[in-house]
Amino acid sequence: MSLNGMHGYCQCFFAAGCELGPIFESKLIVVEDYCKMTERQSSFLLFSMFRQFALNLRRPTESPTKLIGEAFDEEKVLSGLEGNAHFMTIRDTSMLRLQLAFIFWNESDMISLLKILEPYPMQDQFVARLHNRLTFVGLSAFALCHKKDCGSFKELGEKCLGHFKFLSKSGSVNAQPVHTFLKAMKNPSRDAFKKAIEACAEVNFVNLEAIANERYGAFLKAHNDEVAFKECITAAYFLYQDWGAHAKALELSKQHDFLEGSRRQKAR
C-alpha cells in the first residue's frame, strides 16, 4: 500500500468536497489497521486525524473544532511527541482544525490556529495539503484581519491570495474557485460573493459552495437584506447535507427556525 498515495487521495478528497460518509471512513480504518500492522506510527496518526475530521463534520459534538473523539485525541497525541514529529503533527492538526473553525465559525479558535500556522512556509511537497492549508488560512485571515490585534493576518491573507492568483493565471481549475472566494472575503460585496459561489458551483466544490453561501448570508444579514439572507442560508443548509456535513447542517437548523420545513429551490 502506498501511504503517500493515500495521503494525497485524502487531501484531494477534502479539497474537492467529495461526499463524506461511512464508506470513506471505512477506507481510513483499513489504512489505519495497515499502519498499525506495519508499525507506521506517524502515518497511523495522520489517517486517524483525517477520520476524526470527517466525523466532526458528520456527527454532532460539543466541541466540533477540536480533534477529540473515537478516532483521535489531539491533546493526548501531541503530549507524547517531541521535536520534528511534534512540529509536523501540530501543523497537520491545526490546518484541519482551522477548516472546522471556519466552517463552524469559531473566531477565537481561528485566531489561535492562525497564530500556530503563520510561521510555517508557503511551500509543501504535497500540493493538495498546501492547497487545503492556504485555502483556509487565507479565508480565515481575511475574515479576522480587521479585528483588534489581528492586523498581521492581512499580510498572511495576501500571501495566500497571491498563491492562488498565480495558479489561476496558470490555468489551474482547482485554484480559481478558491481565488474568487478569497477575493470576496478580502473585499466583501454582493458581486464578489456571487462570483465566488458561481465559481465553486461550476467545478462542483460543494464544500466551498456551502461555506461561501453561508458567508454571503452573514454579509447580507449585516446589510439588513433578510430575504436574500434566508435564501443563502437555505442554500448552504442543503449544500452541507450534500457534502455529508450533517453536523453543520444540524447546527444551521438550530440557529435558524426558518429552515424547518424548507425546500430546495432547484435540484443540483
Salt bridges, closest charged atoms under 4 A:
GLU25 OE2 - ARG58 NE 2.61
GLU32 OE2 - ARG51 NE 2.73
ASP33 OD1 - LYS36 NZ 3.77
GLU70 OE2 - ARG51 NH1 3.87
GLU70 OE1 - ARG59 NH1 2.76
GLU74 OE1 - ARG97 NH1 3.60
ASP92 OD1 - ARG91 NE 3.03
ASP92 OD1 - ARG129 NH1 3.94
GLU107 OE1 - LYS147 NZ 3.19
ASP109 OD2 - ARG97 NH2 3.73
ASP124 OD2 - ARG129 NE 2.73
GLU158 OE2 - LYS154 NZ 3.17
GLU158 OE2 - LYS186 NZ 2.82
ASP191 OD2 - LYS195 NZ 3.32
GLU209 OE1 - ARG268 NH1 2.94
GLU214 OE2 - ARG215 NH2 3.99
GLU214 OE2 - LYS248 NZ 3.03
ASP225 OD2 - ARG190 NH1 3.03
GLU226 OE1 - LYS221 NZ 3.34
ASP242 OD2 - ARG264 NH2 2.71
GLU251 OE1 - LYS248 NZ 2.88
